[in-house]
Amino acid sequence: MEPTRIRIVLADDHALVTEGLRSLIDRQPDMTVVAALQDGDELVAFLEGRDDIDVAVVDVQMPVSGITALAEIRRRDYPVRVLLLTAFADGESIQAALQHGAEGFALKTESPNQTIEAIRQVAQGRLVFPRTAQRWMTQYRRPAQDLSQREQEVLEKLARGLPNAEIAAELSVSENTVRFHLKNIYEKLAVTNRTEAVAWWYRQGRGGD
């Protein structure tokens, strides 16, 4: 039986980028490109009513920007993970991406194979941010209250990119317990989602070199 493939939609107004990435994805045994679109409006319209797309790879700088599309995708609660594609990880874009709950960034300046691996990681429910983005994340300031030891453990595993199921397995607790801890973490850190919580973690200098 053929394994389930990661179903991907690409959104980028540069045909050369789109075709190059699509060609590379099509050579992967575990991935397939469902559609290639040219702006944020097309992406939002394409996703309406669909629940079969795993990852949207979205260019930050295109007509109706990737950030605008991400915000609308989250507002409509579409069940798709979003990987933002950008030529450079500028602070403004990263901050907006964090606020709207992007699952990660991939840099056009990096190897295309790193983008492929980022897609896999995001499809598995992990958070993916390159080191350049992490440096900006250390400057993303939010107020914080003291976390309990268990909340710190959950946040550390979240910062490693682990999805809830893996956090639960490592801590020998249920996924409901992990969700309970995450709710408390968000409240204490004054954040609204996983990516903002991870940004706080990096700001504390806990993300490593």
Order of alpha helices (4+ residues) and beta strands (2+ residues): beta-alpha-beta-alpha-beta-alpha-beta-alpha-beta-alpha-alpha-alpha-alpha-alpha-alpha
